[in-house]
Amino acid sequence: MLQHGFEALSLCHRDAYLSFPVTSPNSKFSFAQGFMWQEQYGTEICLRDNYLLFRARPDGSPCFVSPILRSDADIVPAMEEMLALCPDFCMRYVCPEIKVAIEKYFPGRFLFIPDRDNSEYVYSTQSLITLAGKKLHQKRNHINAFERQHEYSFVPYEPRYFRQCMLLQQKWLDGSPSGDAAESAAIEKALLNYDALQLRAGVILQSGEVTAFSIGEKTGSNCAVILIEKALPEYNGLFQVINRDTVRNLFADTEYINRCEDMGIEGMRKAKLSYQPCLMVDKYTCVPAKQR
């Protein structure tokens, strides 16, 4: 067993993290996501031979985060270690596979509270590329309108676009009532470690100016997670263009695209549902039954 305690999640953990097999399109398998938000959530990792444990402070209070298991491991050792470490046990962002495993080995001992705001939206890659069908015709209409009115190019991200991407993020932040300055720090961290994280990103250029950008990571052989997507809101159809072109140009080698959660933001939920997800990765908060 690897006798490591909890440590702040950093790039030195990437190889060990990625040695665990991807078993679902859950964004939990994105190392980059955990790394870029590490300071915001205070994420810590504990490495074991058959599982990874995580602690964080998503709402200011410490809690565990859903662990990652090897394909042949059961949940018991991980749960026993977490329970021994924390008498006031609470686990956030529990995915369906971990919920099933806990209920199997610890029947009746825990309650699972649905966390709809953090459930994740998964789409067919081909659906996002083609936007085929009646339910997505408005997306095609927005793209067609944008392409009639504007000349643009989609190009892979390069470090020379860093400053423009951060300026775009600041413009978006200034005009968004739900904006969070911590997101700017997360984007900066991702882009400054772009090569080390092996990210895939692209920008929309209009007259040499970055008007939209997207950052993603391929997880496993058939899935990708879109970590960040930004576009200037004054251009009708630009969000639909960056969405489609990112998948078409950077992630056509996948089967599924995880576009993460909506955080309970009404407009974001409406937008994500409008793209017709083929799967929702439900999330739960796990607490001992005696607490309720």
Buried (B, 14 or more C-beta within 10 A) or exposed (E): EEEEEBEEBEEEBBEBBBEBEBBBBBBBBBBBBBBBBBBBBBBBBBBBEBBBBBBBEBEEEBBBBBBBBBEEBBBEBBBEBBBEBBEEBBBBBBBBBBBEBBBEEBEEBBBBEEBEEBBBBBBBBBBBBEBEEEEBEEBBEBBEEBEEEBEBEBBEBEEEBBEBBBEBBEBBBEEEEEBEEEBBBBBBBBBEBBEEBEBBBBBBBBEEEBBBBBBBBBBBEEBBBBBBBBBBEEBEBBBBBBBBBBBBBBBEEBBBBBBBBBEEBEEBBEBBEEBBBBBBBBBBBBBBEEEE
